[in-house]
Amino acid sequence: MSKRDDLIEKYAADLKEKCGVTPDMDFLRKVTIGCGPSIYNRDASTVSGSDAAELETVKKNFLMKKLGLPDGQNLDGAIDAVMEQYGRSERSKYRAVVYYLLAKHFNKESVYK
């Protein structure tokens, strides 16, 4: 297995165990590939749920640019809901998992087709 496949398995385990979600493996693979080389960098591969600047970056770069969503309170609410679902006390929230959950939340799987 490649390093990326190992990471996808790790992300799938997080979705099952920490988020209570049965992952769509094909979609998870697409989201992971969409994250690019950041998945291999320890710092870039995670999202700090308590860092307002980082959450703003997720909103602007992922929700608005990648998914094409208009700015609004619903974006902040969705990020907050995903952080809650992942577990506020969970220190390493994988970026691919956060993006997967946000894309599913907004029914934007078509962005990755």
Secondary structure as UniProt FT lines:
FT   HELIX           3..17
FT   TURN            18..19
FT   HELIX           25..34
FT   HELIX           36..40
FT   TURN            42..45
FT   STRAND          46..47
FT   TURN            49..50
FT   HELIX           52..57
FT   HELIX           58..66
FT   HELIX           73..86
FT   TURN            88..89
FT   STRAND          93..94
FT   HELIX           95..105
FT   TURN            106..107
FT   HELIX           109..112
//
